[in-house]
Amino acid sequence: MKELSGRTALITGSNRGIGRAIANRLAEDGARVVLCARDEAMLAEAVAEIRAAGGEAAGIALDLRLPESATRAVQAALDAFGSLDIVVNNAGATKRGDFLTLTEEDWMDGYALKMFGAVRVTRAAWPYLKAGKGAVVNISGSGGRTPGAQFTIGGSVNAALLSLTKALAELGLQDGVQVNCINPGPVRTARRRLPRWASPRILRGWWRFCCRSMGGTCMGR
């Protein structure tokens, strides 16, 4: 029996890159995965890839910048598989650039997707995670710890997500929900052209580290 058999995971921003790699890995470990992202065509391709490999997957196309989308995403997981045990908040890309040229809209957009999207999805999912003693994993870029002059929005958003993780981890002790944050470094994706060693395959190492921090079983309990 695979580690996550019988568990349902919702992964945001999962039609490509890190999110897609996470969804594939969770499916490999036996989880029923629900992918959500804005690009419907790429989302369908990602779902089909998991199903072709023998996994159970569903997808919902939505924009997590819209407040109602979080509830829709959670409901999609419940409709597809009847439960929700794991939430991976991965969605969100922020605009780089000189601080003095970044606009109000740039800042609002950066927080709307990555920070508020994570807040809303976690809040909507919490009752189900509490009932099933589930888990939340937030994907916060390393810029939250090592911000740079060209990454003022992203660094700030990722730092806020780190703080949110710490606060939710304390609540999780009370409610039986495990909350962790992963700070990936450079990863080669379609959006970022990096050397071959920087591949989503290093997610395997991240997940194993995260598993150990949660008592030795990869969010499977």
VENKA-V866927 format. One record per residue. N is the residue number from 1. RES is the residue in one letter. NEAR is the number of other C-alpha atoms within 10 Angstrom. Layout:
n:res:near
N:RES:NEAR
N:RES:NEAR
//
This chain:
n:res:near
1:M:7
2:K:11
3:E:16
4:L:21
5:S:15
6:G:14
7:R:23
8:T:27
9:A:28
10:L:30
11:I:26
12:T:31
13:G:29
14:S:29
15:N:27
16:R:19
17:G:17
18:I:23
19:G:23
20:R:23
21:A:20
22:I:23
23:A:29
24:N:23
25:R:18
26:L:26
27:A:26
28:E:19
29:D:18
30:G:21
31:A:26
32:R:28
33:V:30
34:V:28
35:L:27
36:C:31
37:A:24
38:R:17
39:D:16
40:E:15
41:A:11
42:M:15
43:L:23
44:A:18
45:E:14
46:A:23
47:V:25
48:A:17
49:E:14
50:I:22
51:R:15
52:A:10
53:A:11
54:G:12
55:G:19
56:E:20
57:A:25
58:A:22
59:G:25
60:I:21
61:A:20
62:L:19
63:D:20
64:L:27
65:R:22
66:L:13
67:P:15
68:E:13
69:S:19
70:A:25
71:T:16
72:R:17
73:A:27
74:V:24
75:Q:17
76:A:21
77:A:26
78:L:17
79:D:11
80:A:17
81:F:19
82:G:10
83:S:21
84:L:29
85:D:27
86:I:31
87:V:26
88:V:26
89:N:26
90:N:24
91:A:26
92:G:24
93:A:17
94:T:20
95:K:15
96:R:16
97:G:13
98:D:11
99:F:12
100:L:6
101:T:8
102:L:15
103:T:10
104:E:8
105:E:8
106:D:15
107:W:17
108:M:13
109:D:19
110:G:20
111:Y:23
112:A:19
113:L:23
114:K:28
115:M:23
116:F:21
117:G:24
118:A:28
119:V:17
120:R:19
121:V:24
122:T:24
123:R:14
124:A:17
125:A:24
126:W:24
127:P:15
128:Y:17
129:L:24
130:K:18
131:A:14
132:G:17
133:K:19
134:G:27
135:A:27
136:V:27
137:V:21
138:N:23
139:I:24
140:S:28
141:G:24
142:S:17
143:G:20
144:G:22
145:R:14
146:T:11
147:P:17
148:G:13
149:A:11
150:Q:14
151:F:19
152:T:20
153:I:27
154:G:26
155:G:23
156:S:19
157:V:27
158:N:27
159:A:21
160:A:16
161:L:25
162:L:22
163:S:14
164:L:17
165:T:22
166:K:14
167:A:12
168:L:19
169:A:20
170:E:14
171:L:14
172:G:21
173:L:11
174:Q:10
175:D:17
176:G:17
177:V:25
178:Q:22
179:V:25
180:N:20
181:C:21
182:I:18
183:N:16
184:P:16
185:G:12
186:P:16
187:V:21
188:R:18
189:T:15
190:A:9
191:R:10
192:R:11
193:R:11
194:L:13
195:P:10
196:R:9
197:W:11
198:A:15
199:S:16
200:P:18
201:R:15
202:I:15
203:L:17
204:R:13
205:G:10
206:W:13
207:W:18
208:R:14
209:F:14
210:C:20
211:C:16
212:R:12
213:S:13
214:M:17
215:G:10
216:G:13
217:T:14
218:C:19
219:M:24
220:G:21
221:R:14
//
